[in-house]
Amino acid sequence: MSSDIDNEYFCDGITEEIINALTKVKGLKVIARTSSFAFKGKNMDLKLIGEQLNVGYLLEGSVRKSG
């Protein structure tokens, strides 16, 4: 959402950490970073993304900085 490269780097790092944490949840199928990042910045319907990744659930969010 922001054009600030430092914010993008920070957000990508948080995304990777969340992906890594979710891979430790037993029984949860987590798509690789490379596959999920292929959709980064694209304005696509979430249902279509889920179908293309062959997943039943998507996690979407944003990071906000204060101060």
C-alpha positions as CSV (number, residue, x, y, z in Angstrom):
1,M,0.0,0.0,0.0
2,S,2.9,2.3,0.7
3,S,5.6,3.3,-1.9
4,D,8.2,3.4,0.9
5,I,10.8,0.7,0.2
6,D,11.7,0.4,3.9
7,N,8.1,-0.3,4.8
8,E,7.8,-2.9,2.0
9,Y,11.0,-4.7,3.3
10,F,9.6,-4.7,6.8
11,C,6.2,-6.0,5.7
12,D,7.8,-8.7,3.6
13,G,9.8,-9.8,6.6
14,I,6.7,-10.0,8.8
15,T,4.9,-12.0,6.1
16,E,7.7,-14.5,6.0
17,E,7.7,-14.8,9.8
18,I,3.9,-15.5,9.7
19,I,4.3,-18.1,7.0
20,N,7.1,-19.8,8.9
21,A,5.1,-19.8,12.1
22,L,2.0,-21.3,10.3
23,T,4.1,-24.1,8.9
24,K,4.6,-25.4,12.4
25,V,0.8,-25.8,12.9
26,K,0.2,-29.6,12.6
27,G,-2.3,-30.5,9.9
28,L,-2.2,-27.0,8.3
29,K,-1.1,-26.8,4.6
30,V,0.8,-23.6,4.0
31,I,1.7,-22.4,0.6
32,A,5.4,-21.5,0.0
33,R,6.5,-17.9,0.1
34,T,7.4,-17.9,-3.6
35,S,3.9,-19.0,-4.6
36,S,2.1,-16.6,-2.3
37,F,4.3,-13.6,-3.1
38,A,3.5,-14.1,-6.8
39,F,0.2,-12.4,-6.1
40,K,1.8,-9.5,-4.2
41,G,0.5,-6.1,-5.4
42,K,-2.0,-7.6,-7.8
43,N,-5.6,-6.5,-7.4
44,M,-7.3,-9.9,-7.9
45,D,-10.3,-11.6,-6.4
46,L,-9.4,-13.6,-3.3
47,K,-11.5,-16.5,-4.4
48,L,-9.6,-16.7,-7.7
49,I,-6.2,-16.6,-5.9
50,G,-7.4,-19.4,-3.6
51,E,-8.4,-21.5,-6.6
52,Q,-5.0,-20.8,-8.3
53,L,-3.1,-21.8,-5.2
54,N,-5.4,-24.7,-4.6
55,V,-6.2,-23.7,-1.0
56,G,-9.3,-23.5,1.1
57,Y,-8.3,-20.5,3.2
58,L,-6.4,-17.3,2.7
59,L,-4.9,-15.0,5.3
60,E,-5.0,-11.3,4.3
61,G,-3.8,-8.3,6.3
62,S,-1.9,-5.1,6.4
63,V,0.7,-3.5,8.6
64,R,0.3,0.0,10.1
65,K,3.1,2.0,11.6
66,S,2.5,4.6,14.3
67,G,4.8,7.4,15.3
